Amino acid sequence: MINDKLFLDYLKDVNQHFEGWDFSYISGTGRMGSELLSWSYGSMAKPLIQNAHSMLDMGTGGGEFLSMLRPFPKKIVATEAYKPNVPVAKNRLEPLGVQVVQIEEDSELPFEKNQFDLIVNKHEAYSPKEIKRLLSNGGIFLTQQVGGTNDSGINESLGAPVNDEFINWNLEAALNELAGHSFNVTFSNEEFPVERFYDIGALAYYLKAIPWQVPDFSVKKYEEKLYQIHQQIQSVGYFEVKQHRFIILAKAV
């Protein structure tokens, strides 16, 4: 049993409420931070949205990010598969004129073909075949993806298995898929920015919010490893891992 009061006090953050896709409890307070990418998904998305006539936002979360990219085109739809996020997204987006649709599979979306001239996707799974079906001729697809090695350093430090289902999901694989469905890629990039946690409570909160990273995560099960990370933070000031991000801008041809 670990009796370090500072360590135990930090770990109480694992019980903090998390809603939608809002990490401001730890990111907004500087307790977690990420190295900047050489591109901005938001800066790329905003002019595309403002010049679109119809658009789809895939995996909108609680609608936090999309809501900041106004003005919207006349026809705008957002999808979300994670059920707890759907009412959050509806409450935030529907007053802004966005239709929020709960989905089950990204490979079978409940829309007619050629319905959108823009599809944006931040950190959501997608089917190139379905994207091609939904886009009008010359329609634009913008996606920023989380690569398969993202945050694997957390798993390694905890002694937890790394989910190898998506280990080969990277820019090359995504480009090959899109090429096979007649997309013309006009921009792409891939980077591995540093992510830092400045206290162990921020890491515990983060892992509770993203259960797919360490599916069996609990403070009790990983207490010893968490304490080792806590001691590292107390020694050097932070715990550091690598993220994995890539971005693609493509046209349907």
C-alpha positions in Angstrom: 0.0 0.0 0.0 1.5 3.4 -1.1 1.0 6.1 1.5 2.4 9.1 -0.4 -0.2 11.8 0.2 0.7 13.9 -2.8 0.5 10.8 -5.1 -2.9 9.8 -3.6 -4.3 13.3 -3.7 -3.5 13.5 -7.4 -5.1 10.2 -8.2 -8.4 11.5 -7.0 -8.7 13.2 -10.4 -9.5 9.8 -11.9 -13.0 10.4 -10.5 -13.5 13.8 -12.1 -16.4 14.0 -14.5 -15.6 13.9 -18.2 -18.1 14.9 -20.9 -18.0 15.0 -24.7 -14.5 15.4 -25.9 -13.3 18.2 -23.6 -9.9 17.8 -21.9 -9.7 21.4 -20.7 -9.7 20.1 -17.0 -6.0 19.0 -17.6 -5.0 20.8 -20.9 -6.5 24.1 -20.0 -4.7 24.2 -16.7 -1.4 23.3 -18.3 -1.2 19.9 -16.5 -1.0 18.1 -19.9 0.5 19.6 -23.1 1.4 18.6 -26.6 4.1 19.7 -29.0 2.7 21.7 -31.9 2.2 20.2 -35.3 3.6 21.8 -38.4 0.0 22.1 -39.7 -3.4 23.2 -38.2 -6.4 21.1 -38.9 -8.7 23.9 -37.8 -7.0 26.5 -40.1 -7.4 24.1 -43.0 -11.0 23.2 -42.2 -12.3 26.7 -41.6 -12.1 28.1 -45.2 -13.3 24.8 -46.6 -16.4 24.9 -44.4 -17.1 28.6 -45.3 -17.0 27.8 -49.0 -19.0 24.5 -48.9 -22.7 24.2 -49.8 -23.1 21.0 -47.9 -20.9 19.2 -45.4 -20.5 16.3 -43.0 -18.4 16.3 -39.8 -17.6 12.7 -38.9 -17.1 11.8 -35.2 -18.0 15.2 -33.8 -17.6 14.1 -30.2 -19.6 16.6 -28.1 -19.5 19.1 -31.0 -16.9 21.2 -29.2 -14.5 21.6 -32.1 -17.1 22.0 -34.9 -19.0 24.6 -33.0 -16.0 27.0 -33.2 -15.7 26.8 -37.0 -18.8 28.9 -37.9 -20.3 30.2 -40.1 -21.6 26.9 -41.4 -23.1 26.0 -44.9 -26.8 25.8 -45.2 -26.7 22.0 -45.1 -24.5 20.6 -42.3 -24.6 17.2 -40.6 -22.5 15.7 -37.9 -22.2 12.0 -36.9 -21.2 10.5 -33.6 -21.0 6.8 -32.7 -20.2 7.0 -28.9 -23.6 7.1 -27.4 -22.9 9.3 -24.3 -21.6 12.0 -26.6 -24.7 12.2 -28.8 -27.0 14.2 -26.4 -24.0 16.5 -25.6 -23.5 17.1 -29.3 -27.2 17.7 -30.0 -27.4 20.2 -27.2 -24.5 22.1 -28.5 -24.9 21.9 -32.3 -28.6 21.7 -33.1 -29.3 25.3 -31.9 -26.6 26.2 -34.5 -28.4 24.5 -37.3 -26.4 21.2 -37.3 -28.2 17.9 -37.7 -26.6 15.4 -35.3 -27.0 11.7 -36.3 -26.0 8.8 -34.1 -24.4 6.0 -36.2 -23.2 2.5 -35.6 -20.7 1.9 -38.4 -18.6 4.4 -40.3 -18.7 2.1 -43.3 -22.5 2.4 -43.6 -23.7 5.9 -43.1 -27.4 6.7 -43.4 -27.1 9.3 -46.3 -27.8 9.3 -50.0 -24.8 9.2 -52.4 -23.2 12.4 -53.7 -24.8 14.4 -50.8 -21.9 16.4 -49.6 -19.2 18.6 -51.2 -17.1 18.5 -48.1 -16.4 15.8 -45.5 -14.2 16.6 -42.5 -13.0 14.0 -40.0 -10.8 14.6 -37.0 -9.6 11.5 -35.3 -12.5 9.3 -36.5 -12.5 6.0 -38.3 -13.7 6.1 -41.9 -14.2 3.9 -45.0 -12.7 5.4 -48.2 -15.4 3.6 -50.2 -18.2 5.3 -48.1 -16.5 8.7 -48.3 -16.3 8.4 -52.1 -20.0 7.4 -52.2 -21.1 10.4 -50.2 -19.0 13.1 -51.9 -20.1 14.9 -55.0 -17.7 14.9 -58.0 -14.8 17.0 -57.0 -15.8 17.0 -53.4 -13.2 17.4 -50.7 -12.2 15.1 -47.8 -10.1 16.5 -45.0 -9.0 14.2 -42.2 -6.5 14.3 -39.3 -5.9 10.8 -37.9 -4.4 9.3 -34.8 -1.7 6.9 -35.9 -1.3 3.3 -34.6 1.7 4.0 -32.4 0.0 6.9 -30.6 0.8 7.1 -26.8 2.3 3.6 -26.9 4.9 4.9 -24.4 2.1 5.0 -21.8 1.4 1.3 -22.2 5.0 0.5 -22.1 5.6 2.4 -18.9 2.5 0.8 -17.3 3.5 -2.7 -18.5 0.2 -2.9 -20.3 -0.2 -4.5 -23.7 -0.2 -2.2 -26.7 -3.3 -2.7 -28.9 -1.8 -4.0 -32.1 -5.1 -3.9 -34.1 -4.2 -0.6 -35.6 -0.4 -0.7 -35.2 0.1 -0.3 -39.0 -2.4 2.6 -39.3 -0.2 5.3 -40.7 0.0 7.9 -43.5 1.3 5.4 -46.1 -1.5 2.9 -45.4 -4.2 5.7 -45.6 -2.8 7.1 -48.8 -2.8 3.6 -50.4 -6.4 3.1 -49.4 -7.5 6.5 -50.9 -5.6 5.9 -54.1 -7.5 2.6 -54.5 -10.8 4.6 -54.5 -9.7 7.3 -57.0 -8.9 10.1 -54.7 -6.5 12.8 -55.7 -4.4 13.8 -52.6 -3.4 17.4 -52.6 -1.7 17.6 -49.2 -0.5 15.1 -46.6 1.9 15.0 -43.7 2.8 12.8 -40.7 4.5 13.7 -37.4 5.1 12.3 -33.9 4.8 15.2 -31.5 5.8 15.0 -27.8 3.0 14.8 -25.2 3.8 15.6 -21.6 2.0 15.0 -18.3 3.1 17.2 -15.5 1.4 15.3 -12.7 0.1 11.7 -12.2 -3.5 12.9 -11.7 -3.5 14.3 -15.3 -2.4 11.0 -16.7 -5.0 9.0 -14.7 -7.7 11.4 -15.8 -6.6 11.0 -19.4 -6.6 7.2 -19.3 -10.0 7.1 -17.7 -11.3 9.4 -20.5 -9.8 7.2 -23.3 -10.5 3.6 -22.2 -9.2 2.1 -25.4 -5.6 3.1 -24.7 -5.4 0.8 -21.7 -8.7 -1.1 -21.6 -8.2 -2.7 -18.2 -6.9 0.5 -16.6 -7.7 1.1 -12.9 -5.7 2.9 -10.3 -5.7 -0.2 -8.1 -4.4 -2.5 -10.8 -1.6 -0.1 -12.0 -0.8 1.6 -8.7 2.8 0.5 -8.5 3.6 1.6 -12.1 1.7 4.8 -11.6 3.8 5.5 -8.6 7.0 4.9 -10.5 5.8 7.5 -13.1 4.8 9.9 -10.3 8.4 9.6 -8.9 9.8 10.3 -12.4 7.6 13.4 -12.6 8.8 14.6 -9.2 12.4 14.1 -10.3 12.4 15.6 -13.9 9.2 17.6 -13.9 7.1 15.6 -16.5 6.3 12.2 -18.0 6.8 12.2 -21.8 5.4 10.1 -24.6 5.1 10.4 -28.4 1.8 11.0 -30.2 1.2 9.9 -33.8 -0.7 12.2 -36.1 -1.2 12.5 -39.8 -3.3 14.6 -42.1 -4.7 14.2 -45.6 -6.5 16.6 -47.9 -8.0 14.9 -51.0 -10.5 15.4 -53.8 -12.9 12.8 -55.1 -12.3 12.4 -58.9 
